[in-house]
Amino acid sequence: MQHLKPEEIENLKNILLEWRDRVLEDTKKNVGESLSFSGADEIERAEAETERILTLRTLDRDRKLLKKIEYTLQKIEFGTYGICESCGTQIPYKRLLARPVASLCIDCKEKQEEEE
């Protein structure tokens, strides 16, 4: 029996698609900024390099997030969305609304964090 109603799944899917589009748009903007450089002295070059490093970190974080979003969208397509990957219990709709890419129930997530 499916615990998420079709309209709940559709709502979560739309949230994920909008989130993906926003991240992709931000990524395009950040890529352009990380490649541009104008500055002549050492301080300007150092500031630009620091900014570039921060942008690259952001791009890497966004890449990982996009991967999670795509994985979650696949789970929706395969009908396995909303099931804890650790214990197999149903993840409540409210949790999925708060964190649409959640793959663990609260209990399993807390256990994972304790182990880290």
C-alpha positions as a Markdown table, in Angstrom:
| # | Residue | x | y | z |
|---|---|---|---|---|
| 1 | Met | 0.0 | 0.0 | 0.0 |
| 2 | Gln | 1.3 | 3.4 | -0.9 |
| 3 | His | 1.5 | 5.8 | 2.0 |
| 4 | Leu | 1.8 | 9.0 | 0.0 |
| 5 | Lys | -1.2 | 10.2 | -1.9 |
| 6 | Pro | -0.8 | 10.9 | -5.6 |
| 7 | Glu | -1.3 | 14.6 | -5.1 |
| 8 | Glu | 1.4 | 14.6 | -2.3 |
| 9 | Ile | 3.8 | 12.9 | -4.6 |
| 10 | Glu | 3.0 | 15.4 | -7.4 |
| 11 | Asn | 3.5 | 18.3 | -5.0 |
| 12 | Leu | 6.9 | 16.9 | -3.9 |
| 13 | Lys | 7.9 | 16.2 | -7.4 |
| 14 | Asn | 7.1 | 19.8 | -8.4 |
| 15 | Ile | 9.1 | 21.1 | -5.4 |
| 16 | Leu | 12.1 | 19.0 | -6.5 |
| 17 | Leu | 11.8 | 20.1 | -10.2 |
| 18 | Glu | 11.7 | 23.8 | -9.1 |
| 19 | Trp | 14.6 | 23.3 | -6.7 |
| 20 | Arg | 16.6 | 21.6 | -9.5 |
| 21 | Asp | 15.9 | 24.5 | -11.9 |
| 22 | Arg | 17.0 | 27.1 | -9.3 |
| 23 | Val | 20.2 | 25.2 | -8.5 |
| 24 | Leu | 21.0 | 24.8 | -12.3 |
| 25 | Glu | 20.4 | 28.5 | -12.8 |
| 26 | Asp | 22.6 | 29.4 | -9.9 |
| 27 | Thr | 25.3 | 27.1 | -11.1 |
| 28 | Lys | 25.3 | 28.7 | -14.6 |
| 29 | Lys | 25.7 | 32.1 | -12.9 |
| 30 | Asn | 28.5 | 30.9 | -10.6 |
| 31 | Val | 30.5 | 29.2 | -13.4 |
| 32 | Gly | 30.7 | 32.5 | -15.3 |
| 33 | Glu | 31.7 | 34.4 | -12.2 |
| 34 | Ser | 34.4 | 31.8 | -11.2 |
| 35 | Leu | 36.1 | 32.1 | -14.7 |
| 36 | Ser | 36.2 | 35.9 | -14.9 |
| 37 | Phe | 39.1 | 37.7 | -13.3 |
| 38 | Ser | 40.2 | 41.3 | -13.4 |
| 39 | Gly | 42.9 | 42.6 | -11.2 |
| 40 | Ala | 46.5 | 43.6 | -11.4 |
| 41 | Asp | 48.1 | 43.6 | -8.0 |
| 42 | Glu | 48.7 | 40.8 | -5.5 |
| 43 | Ile | 45.9 | 41.7 | -3.2 |
| 44 | Glu | 43.3 | 41.8 | -6.0 |
| 45 | Arg | 44.6 | 38.4 | -7.3 |
| 46 | Ala | 44.5 | 36.9 | -3.8 |
| 47 | Glu | 41.0 | 38.2 | -3.3 |
| 48 | Ala | 39.9 | 36.8 | -6.7 |
| 49 | Glu | 41.5 | 33.4 | -5.9 |
| 50 | Thr | 39.7 | 33.2 | -2.5 |
| 51 | Glu | 36.5 | 34.1 | -4.2 |
| 52 | Arg | 37.1 | 31.5 | -6.9 |
| 53 | Ile | 37.8 | 28.8 | -4.3 |
| 54 | Leu | 34.5 | 29.7 | -2.5 |
| 55 | Thr | 32.6 | 29.6 | -5.8 |
| 56 | Leu | 34.2 | 26.2 | -6.6 |
| 57 | Arg | 33.1 | 24.8 | -3.2 |
| 58 | Thr | 29.6 | 26.1 | -3.9 |
| 59 | Leu | 29.6 | 24.5 | -7.3 |
| 60 | Asp | 30.6 | 21.2 | -5.8 |
| 61 | Arg | 27.9 | 21.4 | -3.1 |
| 62 | Asp | 25.4 | 22.2 | -5.9 |
| 63 | Arg | 26.6 | 19.3 | -7.9 |
| 64 | Lys | 26.0 | 16.9 | -5.0 |
| 65 | Leu | 22.6 | 18.4 | -4.4 |
| 66 | Leu | 21.7 | 18.0 | -8.1 |
| 67 | Lys | 22.7 | 14.4 | -7.9 |
| 68 | Lys | 20.5 | 13.9 | -4.8 |
| 69 | Ile | 17.6 | 15.6 | -6.5 |
| 70 | Glu | 17.9 | 13.5 | -9.7 |
| 71 | Tyr | 18.2 | 10.3 | -7.6 |
| 72 | Thr | 15.0 | 11.3 | -5.7 |
| 73 | Leu | 13.2 | 12.0 | -9.0 |
| 74 | Gln | 14.2 | 8.5 | -10.1 |
| 75 | Lys | 12.8 | 7.1 | -6.9 |
| 76 | Ile | 9.5 | 8.8 | -7.6 |
| 77 | Glu | 9.4 | 7.3 | -11.1 |
| 78 | Phe | 10.2 | 3.8 | -9.7 |
| 79 | Gly | 7.6 | 4.1 | -7.0 |
| 80 | Thr | 10.2 | 3.8 | -4.1 |
| 81 | Tyr | 10.0 | 7.4 | -2.9 |
| 82 | Gly | 9.3 | 8.0 | 0.7 |
| 83 | Ile | 10.7 | 4.7 | 2.0 |
| 84 | Cys | 13.6 | 4.7 | 4.4 |
| 85 | Glu | 16.6 | 3.2 | 2.7 |
| 86 | Ser | 17.9 | 1.8 | 6.0 |
| 87 | Cys | 14.9 | 0.3 | 7.7 |
| 88 | Gly | 12.2 | 0.3 | 5.1 |
| 89 | Thr | 9.7 | 2.3 | 7.0 |
| 90 | Gln | 7.6 | 5.0 | 5.5 |
| 91 | Ile | 8.9 | 8.5 | 5.7 |
| 92 | Pro | 6.2 | 10.9 | 6.8 |
| 93 | Tyr | 4.9 | 13.5 | 4.3 |
| 94 | Lys | 5.8 | 16.3 | 6.6 |
| 95 | Arg | 9.4 | 15.2 | 6.7 |
| 96 | Leu | 9.5 | 14.9 | 3.0 |
| 97 | Leu | 8.0 | 18.4 | 2.7 |
| 98 | Ala | 10.8 | 19.7 | 5.0 |
| 99 | Arg | 13.5 | 17.8 | 3.2 |
| 100 | Pro | 12.3 | 16.4 | -0.2 |
| 101 | Val | 15.5 | 14.5 | -0.8 |
| 102 | Ala | 15.3 | 12.7 | 2.5 |
| 103 | Ser | 16.2 | 9.0 | 2.1 |
| 104 | Leu | 16.1 | 8.1 | 5.8 |
| 105 | Cys | 13.4 | 8.2 | 8.4 |
| 106 | Ile | 14.1 | 10.4 | 11.4 |
| 107 | Asp | 15.3 | 7.5 | 13.6 |
| 108 | Cys | 17.8 | 6.2 | 11.0 |
| 109 | Lys | 19.0 | 9.7 | 10.3 |
| 110 | Glu | 19.7 | 10.3 | 14.0 |
| 111 | Lys | 21.5 | 7.0 | 14.2 |
| 112 | Gln | 23.6 | 7.9 | 11.2 |
| 113 | Glu | 24.5 | 11.3 | 12.7 |
| 114 | Glu | 25.5 | 9.7 | 16.0 |
| 115 | Glu | 27.8 | 7.4 | 14.2 |
| 116 | Glu | 29.5 | 10.2 | 12.3 |
